[in-house]
């Protein structure tokens, strides 16, 4: 690695409990869509993002499902047909 020293971001250790909590919630989720939504919620929270989303690719390499979290309906609508819809 040369003379560069690896430096861990200072707040990583503060995020570990949140990551572990997210893993535990995912393991308890009965519905796949709810589990995936929890993953998006946890990822947004752990990164400090105001919103997040997960796209699930289906048949024909088109988005079959889009799971936005913390996004205004207007923003989601502005993205266009994201649920594999033809428009």
N, C-alpha and C positions, 0 to 999 in steps of 0.2 A: 504493500500500500504506500510505499514511499515514506516521506517524512510527515505526511498529513496525519493528524490524530483524529480519530472518530469522536465526535461529541454528540451525545444523546440530547435531544431537545429537553429543556428543563422541566417541562410539565408532563412528560410521558408517564412517569410513575403515578401522577394524579389521575390518569385516565385508565389505569389497569383495573381498578374495581368496577368501573363502568363497563369495560369490555367483558369482564367475567360475568357481570350481571346480565349483559346482553346474551352471552352464550347460554346461560341458564334459562333465560326466557325463551330462547329459540328451541331448546330441548323440550319445553313444556307445551309448546303451541300445538293445538289440535288441527288447525287448518293451515295449509301451506301458504295461502295468501296472507293470513294474519302473521305467520312466522316471518315471511319476507318483509312485511310492513314493519315488524319489530326490528329487523335487521337494518332497514333504512333509518328508522327513528334512532337506533343506537349509533349508527355511523354518523349521522348528522350531529348528534349530541357529543360524541367523542371527538369530532373534528371542529366543533364550534360553528358548524354551518347553520345558516338560517333555514335552509330547506334541503331536501334530498329527494332522489327518485331512483327507481329501479325499473328497468325495462326488461321484459321477458320475451325472448325471441321464439316465435312459433313456426308453424309450417310456412314454407316459402320464404324463410328468412325475413319475415315481417314481425313487427311488434304485435304480440298476442295480448299482452297485458302491460300496463304502465301504472306503477304504484308511487304517486307523488306524496310527499309528506311536507307539510308546512308551506305549500305553494298555493297561491290564490287561484281560484277557479279560472279567473281571467287569464292568468299566465299559462295554466294548463291548456286552456282553449286556444291560446295564441300559438302553441306548439304545433297545432294541426292534428290531423288524424293519427293518433299514436296507439290506438288499440287494434291495429291491423285492419282498420276500416278503409274502404275505398272512397275517396272523395276527389 
